[in-house]
């Protein structure tokens, strides 16, 4: 027997499809102590880096012999960084079951992508541009422009766009951007481009003398000397994939 249900529109609610931009944490180790140290190093001095972003934990890069992840401890570790862990993708059945028991939902169809590169600025005499990947939009048009020197202890973050600095970035200062970082002066502090996973972001400096360089989480500190001939010169820094993983490559900018 066929039963016909009359169509009607509820007065108090509607259900519609929705898209939610997610930050994804690509977990490469189940060692939460090591993760805590690296998260603190990367984000500990950037309290407003995340803005209560919903987060999916991606287990697809965990080694097959990795220990079981303590998801309750992982969620507690992440929350102080102003992210909201909601879902999990990848992993083996045991890991997925542990994640569900911790209150996460399965998101096998979530697609983790790197943000596309922002359009580079026109060439000048010299130029400037987690473990987190994400599905956020590309940096928006309109760079954040800073025209005063940045002293030690000062920090500038260009959320969702490029950063252009027209004066010196002194040692102890930090410049951070989701897109490119351009410093038309000596860069002596820390520069972190592609901060939310944009692997195409670049760093350009009139005089490269940094304490730390980072693109999409791949970083190099002053403990590792820069390539010969680069120190103090107009230089661009980019991220290049290789058989042993991504690495930072530095090229002189020629007039």
C-alpha positions in Angstrom: 0.0 0.0 0.0 1.4 3.4 -1.0 1.0 6.2 1.6 1.2 9.8 0.3 2.5 12.3 2.8 1.3 15.8 2.1 4.1 18.3 1.5 4.5 21.1 4.1 7.1 23.6 5.1 7.9 23.5 8.9 7.2 26.8 10.5 10.1 26.6 13.0 13.1 25.3 11.0 14.6 24.4 7.6 17.4 21.9 6.8 19.9 23.0 4.1 23.3 21.9 2.8 26.2 23.9 4.1 29.9 24.1 3.6 32.3 24.6 6.5 35.9 25.7 6.0 38.1 23.5 8.1 41.7 23.6 9.3 43.3 20.2 9.1 46.0 18.9 11.4 48.1 16.3 9.4 49.3 14.2 12.3 52.7 12.6 11.5 53.4 11.1 14.9 51.4 9.8 17.9 54.0 11.3 20.3 51.9 14.0 21.9 54.9 15.3 24.0 56.8 16.1 20.8 53.7 17.6 19.2 53.2 19.8 22.3 56.7 21.1 22.0 56.5 21.8 18.3 53.0 23.5 18.6 54.4 25.7 21.3 57.4 26.6 19.2 55.2 27.4 16.2 52.2 29.0 17.7 53.0 29.7 21.3 53.8 33.4 20.7 51.0 34.0 18.2 47.9 33.9 20.4 45.5 35.1 17.7 46.8 32.8 14.9 43.6 30.7 15.0 40.1 32.2 15.6 38.2 29.2 17.0 38.6 27.5 13.6 36.9 24.0 13.3 39.5 21.4 12.8 39.7 17.9 11.3 42.5 15.6 12.5 44.1 13.8 9.5 45.7 10.4 10.3 46.6 9.5 6.8 50.3 10.3 7.3 50.7 8.4 10.6 53.3 5.5 10.2 51.7 2.1 10.1 53.5 1.1 13.2 52.6 4.2 15.2 51.2 3.9 18.7 47.5 4.4 19.3 46.7 8.1 19.6 45.3 9.4 22.9 42.6 11.5 21.3 41.2 12.9 24.5 44.7 14.2 25.4 45.2 15.4 21.8 42.0 17.4 21.9 43.0 18.9 25.2 46.4 19.8 23.8 44.8 21.6 20.8 42.0 23.6 22.4 44.3 26.3 24.0 45.4 27.2 20.5 41.8 28.3 19.7 40.8 25.5 17.4 37.8 23.3 17.7 38.5 19.6 16.9 35.4 18.2 15.3 36.3 15.3 13.0 38.9 12.7 12.0 39.8 11.2 8.6 42.2 8.4 7.6 43.8 6.0 10.0 43.1 2.3 10.7 39.9 0.9 12.2 41.4 1.0 15.7 42.4 4.6 15.4 39.0 5.6 14.0 37.2 3.8 16.8 39.4 5.6 19.4 38.6 8.9 17.7 34.9 8.3 17.7 35.0 7.3 21.4 36.6 10.6 22.1 33.7 12.5 20.6 35.1 13.2 17.1 33.0 12.3 14.0 34.3 10.5 11.0 34.9 12.7 7.9 36.3 10.3 5.3 35.3 12.6 2.5 37.0 15.7 3.8 39.6 16.9 1.3 42.7 18.5 2.6 44.3 21.0 0.2 47.0 23.6 0.4 45.8 27.2 -0.2 46.6 28.4 -3.7 49.2 31.1 -4.0 48.3 34.7 -3.9 49.2 36.7 -7.1 52.8 38.1 -6.7 53.3 41.8 -6.6 54.9 43.6 -9.6 58.7 43.3 -9.7 60.7 46.0 -8.1 64.4 46.4 -7.5 63.9 43.7 -4.9 60.8 42.0 -3.5 59.3 40.4 -0.7 55.8 37.4 0.2 50.3 24.2 12.4 51.8 20.7 11.3 48.8 22.4 9.6 47.3 22.3 6.2 43.8 23.6 5.4 40.9 24.3 3.2 40.8 28.1 3.8 40.5 30.4 0.9 43.5 31.9 -0.8 44.9 35.1 0.6 42.5 38.0 -0.2 43.6 40.8 -2.4 45.1 43.9 -0.7 48.3 43.4 1.2 48.9 44.7 4.7 51.5 47.4 4.4 53.8 48.4 7.3 55.9 51.5 6.8 57.6 51.8 10.1 60.6 49.7 11.5 59.6 46.8 13.6 61.5 46.6 16.9 62.4 43.5 19.0 59.3 42.0 20.5 56.9 43.5 17.9 54.8 41.1 15.8 52.7 41.7 12.7 50.3 39.1 11.3 48.7 39.5 7.9 45.7 37.1 8.2 44.5 35.9 4.8 46.7 38.2 2.7 50.3 39.2 1.8 52.4 41.4 4.1 54.6 44.2 2.7 57.1 45.9 5.1 58.8 49.0 3.9 61.2 49.4 6.8 63.7 47.2 8.8 62.5 44.1 10.6 64.9 44.1 13.6 66.2 41.1 15.4 63.5 39.8 17.8 60.6 41.1 15.7 58.3 38.7 13.8 56.4 39.1 10.5 53.8 36.5 9.6 51.5 36.2 6.6 49.1 33.7 5.2 50.4 34.8 1.7 53.8 36.2 0.7 56.1 38.4 2.8 57.9 41.3 1.1 60.5 43.2 3.1 62.0 46.2 1.2 64.7 46.6 3.9 66.9 44.4 6.0 65.1 41.3 7.4 66.8 40.5 10.7 64.0 39.0 12.7 61.6 36.1 12.0 59.6 35.7 8.8 56.8 33.1 8.5 55.0 33.1 5.1 52.2 30.7 4.1 51.4 30.5 7.7 48.1 28.6 7.1 49.5 26.0 4.7 50.1 28.0 1.5 53.1 26.1 0.1 53.3 28.5 -2.8 54.0 31.5 -0.6 57.4 33.1 -0.7 59.6 35.5 1.3 61.4 38.4 -0.4 63.9 40.6 1.3 66.2 43.4 0.3 68.8 42.2 2.7 68.4 38.7 4.1 69.8 38.4 7.7 67.1 36.4 9.5 66.8 34.7 12.8 64.2 32.3 11.4 62.5 31.6 8.0 59.4 29.5 7.6 57.0 28.7 4.7 54.0 26.5 5.4 55.6 25.2 8.6 58.9 24.2 7.0 61.4 26.4 8.9 65.1 27.2 9.1 66.7 28.9 12.1 69.9 31.0 12.3 71.6 27.9 13.8 71.9 26.6 10.2 74.0 29.1 8.2 72.4 30.5 5.0 73.8 29.3 1.7 77.0 31.1 0.7 76.5 34.4 -1.0 73.0 34.9 0.3 73.5 36.6 3.6 72.8 40.4 3.4 71.8 40.2 -0.2 68.4 40.7 -2.0 66.9 37.2 -1.8 63.7 35.3 -2.4 62.9 32.2 -0.3 60.6 29.5 -1.7 59.5 26.0 -0.8 60.6 23.2 -3.1 59.4 19.6 -2.8 62.1 16.8 -2.9 62.5 13.1 -2.4 63.3 13.7 1.3 60.6 16.2 1.9 60.0 19.9 1.2 62.9 22.3 1.8 63.5 26.0 1.7 65.5 27.2 -1.3 67.0 30.7 -1.5 67.8 32.6 -4.7 69.5 35.9 -5.2 67.2 38.6 -6.7 69.0 40.1 -9.7 68.2 43.6 -10.9 
